Amino acid sequence: MTNYPLASTSWDEKEIAAIQRVIASGNYTMGKEVATFEQDFAKYTGSKFCVMVNSGSSANLLAIAALMYRKKNHFNIGDEVIVPAISWPTTFYPLYQYGLKLKFIDIDLETLNFDLNALKGAITEKTKAIFAVNLLGNSNDFGKIREIIGNRNIVLIEDNCESMGAVLSGKQTGTFGVMGTYSAFFSHHISTMEGGMIVTDDEELYHILLSLRAHGWTRNLPKNNLVTGTKSDEPFEESFRFVLPGYNVRPIEMSGAIGQDQIKKLPDFIKKRRENAFYFQELFQNHPYLTIQKEVGESSWFGFSFVIKEGSGIKRKDLVKKLEAAKVECRPIVAGNFAKNEVVKYFNYEIHGKLKNAQWIDQNGLFVGNHHYDIRSLIKRLREVLN
């Protein structure tokens, strides 16, 4: 047991009642509860469309798949996609699984997102897309990314699984690209048991996602759609018409029902997380041997990161032991420098320049939890532990 946990439940009696409502209905598979949550989530993010799936990882998979099957400017095997060296594995796996080439670039040591100079230098005439990851609640600088893209025909996608509720220039992260993905796993800003969402303003991509989510069939498509045109009026035949090589990554009704209550609470969750963060910044901004994440826009502060300063003489293993002894749960910064992992031997990939900052964070970074309630007393104790 930890006195300062990495994550904690955000449920109360409302979520339990939502589960009971689904049980009473007898309908457990994807239905009206999921559809209502999708409408609520689209409204929250300011998006036209939302598709709920069973995880943030599945959201990334469907987003990449959808870009393979759209009619214009679709991805082709071998197309180059720029990615940050630090993210969760399932940012990268769908790119490999669809035969795309990954180009890893370094991250900024302060924001933990794209090193914008590296991004500018990595773009070539072969670049098809940029897959931006908003790490630990913090937005990328999308204004500068758009400037870097300029008039090039480059697709921008966002993995926003760790940054639900973050805002840049009055706009929700996850909505700067053609699609944005989110996670509603237990440790994230909201929890629907398991769950993920994809938002987009592109109606064709929306229809493709609806088909890919459930077997690649036409059953869940509107009568007039941008995948098949007009569906027939023969439901017996149309319900078993398969048009795309899809999956079964549907969410269950309980997740949709829980999500409706969680999204109502999200603004207050973010407010509390930011209040905790203000206090955290106050206590740690001038720490002698640790640096903290530099906020871009209004972070939703998934957690609080620490990176050991070069030349400090501090070793991470000693820091971890100190935190564990004080019953403070900690983790590496996401997956560290992912390009170092054995699994990349299967990828078609390239490393642009050197991943100096990603490697430093891999060996000298960690993060602790933030929560949707007041944890200032825990943050104060954390500062005492890390004197």
C-alpha positions in Angstrom: 0.0 0.0 0.0 1.2 3.5 -0.8 0.4 6.7 1.0 0.9 8.6 -2.2 -0.6 6.4 -5.0 -0.1 6.8 -8.7 -3.9 6.6 -9.4 -7.1 6.4 -7.5 -10.8 5.8 -8.3 -12.9 8.7 -9.5 -16.2 6.9 -9.1 -19.0 7.4 -6.6 -22.6 6.1 -6.3 -23.4 7.7 -9.7 -21.2 5.3 -11.6 -22.5 2.3 -9.6 -26.0 3.4 -10.4 -25.1 3.6 -14.1 -23.8 0.0 -14.1 -27.1 -1.1 -12.4 -29.1 0.8 -15.0 -27.4 -1.3 -17.7 -27.9 -4.5 -15.8 -31.6 -3.7 -15.4 -31.9 -3.1 -19.1 -30.4 -6.5 -20.0 -28.5 -5.0 -22.9 -24.7 -5.3 -22.3 -23.3 -4.9 -25.8 -22.8 -1.5 -27.5 -26.0 0.4 -27.8 -27.8 3.6 -26.8 -25.6 4.2 -23.6 -22.4 4.3 -25.8 -24.1 6.5 -28.4 -25.2 9.0 -25.7 -21.6 9.1 -24.3 -20.2 9.7 -27.7 -22.5 12.7 -28.2 -21.5 14.0 -24.8 -17.8 13.6 -25.4 -17.9 15.2 -28.9 -19.7 18.2 -27.3 -17.0 18.4 -24.5 -14.2 18.4 -27.0 -15.9 20.7 -29.5 -15.8 18.0 -32.2 -18.4 17.0 -34.8 -18.0 13.3 -34.3 -16.8 10.8 -31.6 -16.4 7.0 -31.8 -16.0 5.1 -28.6 -13.9 1.9 -28.5 -12.6 -0.5 -25.9 -9.3 1.3 -25.1 -7.0 4.1 -26.0 -4.8 1.6 -27.8 -7.7 0.5 -30.0 -8.4 4.2 -30.7 -4.9 4.6 -32.1 -5.3 1.4 -34.1 -8.5 2.5 -35.7 -7.2 6.1 -36.3 -4.3 4.8 -38.4 -6.5 2.2 -40.1 -9.0 4.8 -41.1 -6.3 6.8 -42.8 -5.4 3.8 -44.9 -8.9 3.5 -46.3 -10.1 7.0 -47.0 -10.6 7.8 -50.6 -8.3 10.9 -51.0 -4.8 11.4 -49.5 -4.9 7.9 -47.9 -1.8 6.3 -46.4 0.1 3.7 -48.4 2.5 1.0 -47.2 5.9 2.5 -46.7 4.7 6.1 -46.1 6.8 7.9 -43.5 5.3 9.1 -40.2 7.2 11.2 -37.7 6.8 10.2 -34.1 8.4 11.3 -30.8 10.8 8.8 -29.2 8.9 8.8 -26.0 5.3 7.5 -25.9 3.4 4.4 -25.0 4.0 1.3 -27.3 0.5 1.4 -28.8 1.3 4.8 -30.4 3.8 3.0 -32.5 2.5 -0.5 -33.1 -0.4 0.5 -35.4 2.1 2.2 -37.7 4.2 -0.9 -37.9 1.1 -3.1 -38.3 0.0 -1.1 -41.3 3.4 -1.2 -43.0 4.2 2.5 -42.4 7.7 3.7 -41.8 8.3 5.3 -38.4 10.8 8.2 -38.1 11.7 8.7 -34.4 12.7 12.2 -33.3 14.0 13.6 -30.1 11.8 15.3 -27.5 12.2 18.6 -25.6 13.7 18.1 -22.2 11.4 20.6 -20.6 8.0 20.1 -22.2 8.6 16.3 -22.8 6.9 16.7 -26.2 8.4 17.2 -29.7 11.7 18.9 -30.0 10.5 21.4 -32.5 13.9 22.0 -34.1 14.2 18.2 -34.5 10.8 18.1 -36.1 11.6 20.9 -38.5 14.8 19.1 -39.6 13.1 15.7 -39.9 10.5 16.6 -42.4 11.3 15.7 -46.0 9.3 15.2 -49.2 8.7 11.6 -48.0 6.9 12.7 -44.8 3.2 11.7 -45.0 2.1 12.4 -41.4 3.1 13.7 -38.0 1.8 11.7 -35.0 2.0 14.2 -32.1 1.8 12.8 -28.6 0.7 15.2 -25.8 2.6 13.7 -22.9 1.5 13.6 -19.2 -1.3 16.1 -19.8 0.8 18.7 -21.6 0.0 20.1 -25.1 2.4 20.3 -27.9 2.9 23.7 -29.4 0.5 23.2 -32.3 0.8 26.8 -33.5 4.5 26.2 -34.2 3.9 22.7 -35.6 1.4 24.2 -38.1 4.0 26.8 -39.0 6.6 24.0 -39.6 4.1 22.0 -41.7 3.3 25.1 -43.7 1.7 24.4 -47.1 3.0 20.8 -47.2 0.5 18.0 -47.6 1.2 16.4 -44.2 -1.5 14.8 -42.1 -1.4 15.8 -38.4 -2.8 13.2 -35.9 -2.9 13.4 -32.1 -2.4 10.8 -29.4 -4.1 12.6 -26.6 -4.6 9.5 -24.4 -2.7 11.1 -21.4 -4.0 14.7 -21.9 -7.8 14.8 -21.9 -8.9 18.2 -20.8 -5.7 20.0 -21.7 -6.3 23.3 -23.6 -4.1 25.4 -26.0 -5.4 28.8 -27.1 -8.9 28.0 -26.0 -9.0 24.7 -28.0 -9.0 21.2 -26.5 -6.0 19.0 -27.2 -7.0 16.1 -29.4 -8.8 18.4 -31.8 -5.8 20.0 -33.6 -5.2 17.1 -35.9 -7.5 15.3 -38.4 -8.2 12.9 -35.6 -7.4 12.7 -31.9 -7.4 9.7 -29.6 -8.2 9.5 -25.8 -8.1 6.9 -23.1 -10.6 6.3 -20.3 -8.5 3.7 -18.4 -8.5 3.6 -14.6 -5.5 5.8 -14.1 -6.5 8.4 -16.6 -8.5 11.7 -16.3 -11.8 9.8 -16.5 -12.4 6.1 -16.1 -15.0 3.9 -17.9 -13.3 0.7 -16.7 -11.7 0.2 -20.1 -12.4 2.6 -22.9 -11.0 4.9 -25.6 -12.4 7.6 -27.9 -11.5 9.0 -31.3 -12.8 12.5 -32.3 -12.8 14.0 -35.7 -14.6 16.7 -37.8 -14.1 14.6 -41.0 -17.3 12.8 -41.8 -15.7 10.3 -44.1 -13.2 9.2 -41.4 -16.1 9.0 -39.0 -17.9 6.6 -41.2 -14.8 4.5 -41.8 -14.2 4.3 -38.0 -17.8 3.1 -37.5 -17.3 0.3 -39.9 -13.8 -0.6 -38.7 -14.9 -0.7 -35.0 -17.3 -3.7 -35.7 -16.1 -6.2 -38.2 -15.9 -3.9 -41.2 -19.6 -4.3 -41.8 -22.1 -1.7 -42.9 -24.6 -2.3 -40.1 -23.6 0.7 -38.1 -23.3 3.1 -41.0 -26.0 5.6 -41.8 -28.1 4.9 -44.8 -26.3 7.5 -46.8 -22.6 7.3 -46.0 -19.2 8.1 -47.3 -18.0 4.5 -47.3 -20.5 2.7 -49.5 -22.8 5.4 -50.7 -26.5 4.5 -50.1 -27.3 1.3 -48.2 -30.0 -1.0 -49.4 -33.3 -1.4 -47.7 -32.8 -5.1 -47.2 -31.6 -5.4 -43.5 -31.2 -9.1 -43.7 -28.6 -8.8 -46.4 -27.2 -5.3 -45.5 -26.5 -6.3 -41.8 -24.0 -8.9 -43.0 -22.3 -6.9 -45.7 -18.5 -6.5 -45.1 -16.7 -3.7 -46.9 -13.5 -3.0 -44.8 -11.0 -5.3 -43.0 -12.2 -4.3 -39.6 -12.0 -5.5 -36.0 -14.2 -6.0 -33.0 -13.1 -3.3 -30.6 -16.6 -2.2 -29.5 -17.1 -0.9 -26.0 -19.7 -2.4 -23.7 -22.8 -0.5 -22.5 -21.5 -0.2 -19.0 -18.6 1.8 -20.2 -20.8 4.2 -22.1 -23.2 4.6 -19.1 -20.3 5.3 -16.7 -18.8 7.7 -19.2 -21.8 9.9 -19.2 -21.4 10.6 -15.5 -17.6 10.9 -15.7 -17.7 13.5 -18.4 -20.0 15.7 -16.3 -17.4 15.5 -13.5 -14.4 16.1 -15.8 -14.3 19.9 -15.6 -14.0 19.8 -11.8 -11.5 16.9 -12.1 -9.3 19.1 -14.3 -9.8 22.1 -12.0 -8.5 20.1 -9.0 -5.6 18.7 -10.9 -4.5 22.2 -12.0 -4.8 23.5 -8.4 -2.6 20.6 -7.3 -0.2 21.5 -10.1 0.1 25.1 -9.1 1.2 24.0 -5.7 3.6 21.4 -7.1 5.2 24.1 -9.4 5.5 26.5 -6.4 7.4 23.9 -4.4 9.6 22.3 -7.1 10.3 25.0 -9.7 13.7 25.7 -8.2 14.7 22.3 -7.0 18.5 21.8 -6.7 18.8 18.5 -8.6 15.4 17.9 -10.3 13.6 19.7 -13.2 9.8 19.5 -13.7 7.7 19.6 -16.9 7.3 23.0 -18.5 3.6 23.7 -19.1 2.4 24.6 -22.7 -1.1 26.2 -22.7 -3.2 24.8 -19.9 -2.0 21.3 -19.0 -4.4 18.8 -17.5 -1.5 17.4 -15.4 -1.8 13.7 -15.8 1.1 13.3 -13.3 4.1 15.2 -12.1 7.4 14.4 -13.8 11.0 14.7 -12.5 14.1 14.7 -14.6 17.5 14.6 -12.8 19.7 17.5 -13.7 22.9 16.7 -15.5 25.9 16.9 -13.2 23.9 16.6 -10.0 25.5 13.3 -9.1 22.0 11.8 -8.2 21.1 8.4 -9.6 17.6 7.4 -10.4 17.7 4.1 -8.6 18.5 5.9 -5.4 15.7 8.3 -6.0 13.3 5.4 -6.6 14.4 3.7 -3.4 13.9 6.9 -1.5 10.4 7.3 -2.8 9.5 3.7 -2.2 10.7 3.9 1.3 8.4 7.0 1.8 5.5 5.0 0.2 5.3 7.2 -2.8 4.4 5.2 -6.0 6.4 6.2 -9.1 6.9 5.1 -12.6 9.3 5.8 -15.6 8.2 8.6 -17.8 5.8 6.6 -20.0 8.0 4.0 -21.8 11.2 6.1 -21.9 13.1 6.1 -25.1 11.1 3.6 -27.0 13.5 3.2 -29.9 15.9 1.3 -27.5 13.4 -1.6 -27.2 14.0 -5.0 -28.9 10.6 -4.9 -30.5 11.7 -2.2 -33.0 13.7 -4.9 -34.9 10.3 -5.7 -36.5 9.7 -2.1 -37.5 10.5 -0.2 -40.7 12.0 2.8 -39.0 14.6 5.5 -38.9 16.1 7.6 -36.2 16.5 11.2 -37.1 19.6 12.7 -35.5 20.3 11.7 -32.0 17.8 10.9 -29.3 19.9 12.6 -26.6 17.1 14.0 -24.5 14.9 10.9 -24.8 17.8 8.7 -23.7 18.5 11.1 -20.7 14.9 10.9 -19.7 14.9 7.1 -20.2 17.7 6.8 -17.6 17.0 9.8 -15.4 13.3 10.5 -15.5 10.3 9.4 -13.5 6.8 10.6 -12.5 4.4 10.5 -9.6 0.7 10.7 -9.6 -1.7 13.6 -9.7 -5.4 13.2 -8.7 -8.8 14.7 -9.1 -8.9 15.8 -5.5 -6.8 18.0 -3.2 -3.4 16.3 -2.6 -1.4 19.4 -1.5 -0.5 17.7 1.8 1.0 14.8 -0.2 2.9 17.2 -2.5 4.3 19.0 0.6 5.4 15.6 2.0 6.9 14.7 -1.4 9.0 17.9 -1.3 10.3 17.1 2.2 11.2 13.6 1.0 13.1 15.1 -1.9 15.0 17.7 0.0 
